[in-house]
């Protein structure tokens, strides 16, 4: 039996794991001290909990606890990484490199830096949403101080070759930042192996609470010291002033510890669910197109475009299923996703895209229900679209690239 509604938008946020909630609860009503108040037992208890969580976050990404700076979330972490490095190292250069498909927190930070006189190179991506280390190497200048490339795309799930890019940056003495919000806890991430100098992560993408994140800041070989964005009490080694949300930090640490122990098994289960979802949809519908890389992608992410279907109409038709559209309402007019446009996807298909985000609490029964509802809704919407019948015959002679979906039999 399937309980409705079904949540399948885990790339946007995740349900907080009950084990995380259980770990957090005492720090609301029992151990409620300020972690900076070390003169009494309440404060020391809170500080001890924060440091345990810091170690748990660090362990998940192969860092030292002292390299973890707690923030309010990934948006702040991205801002601190880009704007902080730009301000601190402007005397060394004023050029930054990033990618056209980055999260808005990175893109908008870069545009702010452009208005402040920095030069920013926005690298294009291939049809799968990937950049190469050679592209980064070709874009480097003598004045380049920072490269920012996300580990996994939030919309299409494509994984970037961070390790290879890290080698290029290391050879040229340029800092590398990665927005790893979608990757951490889902695939192995080791900051030493990848060669990153700054890395953004957040709790609510890995079954932790909203409102708490972290920035990994390398402490040696080389040491990185961003300029703080906030002035205040000098918390977090002076990099991020403000009283820490102890319950949230504790929850973040617990979420990381769970991921570290369960990630491999969970990834395999989600991959099987994704294949089940793909296979069920493309075996019953024509002209369905995969967005993103067929294999180098997050196991729980599936982004599909349905020809002759408006994504927003499909969302409305799937009233008992929480998924997201590839289109974003950025103004009075509905604009196609900038990520899909960067891949070369046409406006019609970009408008007809849906992102399915599978997560820890999804089941095979839910997947089967979603398949049936998607097939029903797409067939219904296409029947209302006169262009569908006109194009159907030509489509039969030029089948959709279902083979590119790389679905095991």
Secondary structure, 3 states (H helix, E strand, C coil): CCCCCEECECCCCCCCCHHHHHHHHHHHHCCCCCCCCCCCHHHHHHHHHHHHHHHHHHHHHCCCHHHEEEECCHHHHHHHHHHHHHHHCCCCCCEEEEECCCCHHHHHHHHHHHHCCCEEEEECCCCCCCCCHHHHHHHCCCCEEEEECCCECCCCCEECCHHHHHHHHHHHCCEEEEECCCCECCECCCHHHHCCCEEEEECCCCCCCCCCEEEEECCCCCCCCCCCCCCCCCCHHHCCCCCCCHHHHHHHHHHHHHHHHHHHHHHHHHHHHHHHHHHHHHCCCCCEEECCCCCCECCCEEEEEECCCCHHHHHHHCCCEECEECCECCCCCCECCHHHHHCCCCHHHHHCEEEEECCCCCCHHHHHHHHHHHHHHHHHHHHCCHHHHHHHHHHHHCCCCHHHHCCCC
